[in-house]
Amino acid sequence: MMERPHSEMDAQMLDSLSFDGNGLIPAIAQQHDTGEVLMMAWMNREAVAETLATGRVCYFSRSRNRLWRKGETSGQQQILIDLRLDCDGDTILLLVDQTGVACHTGRRNCFYRAARDGAWVEIAEPAVSPEALYGHGHSHG
């Protein structure tokens, strides 16, 4: 069997993704060795292509309307171990090796609030302050 050129294979893979009306697909990041769910963000076609090409996870920031290379301002990057697609083709699972914390609040993951007796209770403290991650003009990254 003859191998297809890499770019042709990537284009076919990207064409099989079901992006929403805004050209986005949800992506869940999971620590590859522990199974810890780190975060959920959005990717567009360009972000998926860059992630596959570079091995560093790239998302699409809806608030900034541009690509968001995880760790570009915080240094807390995600290295791609495996990229998986769900059965409907409309959600991506990123198995990653997360450097440091994944959440912009300074916590290891974004899911630090739990429903307890009718209220949201914080079940994890920040491991590092957002100011230490981003400086004073704090934003995701």
Secondary structure, DSSP 8 states (H G I E B T S, - for coil): -----HHHHHHHHHHTS---TTS-EEEEEEETTT--EEEEEEE-HHHHHHHHHHSB-EEEETTTTEEEETTTTTS--EEEEEEEE-TTSS-EEEEEEE-S--STTSSSSS--EEEETTEEEE----SS-HHHHH-SS----
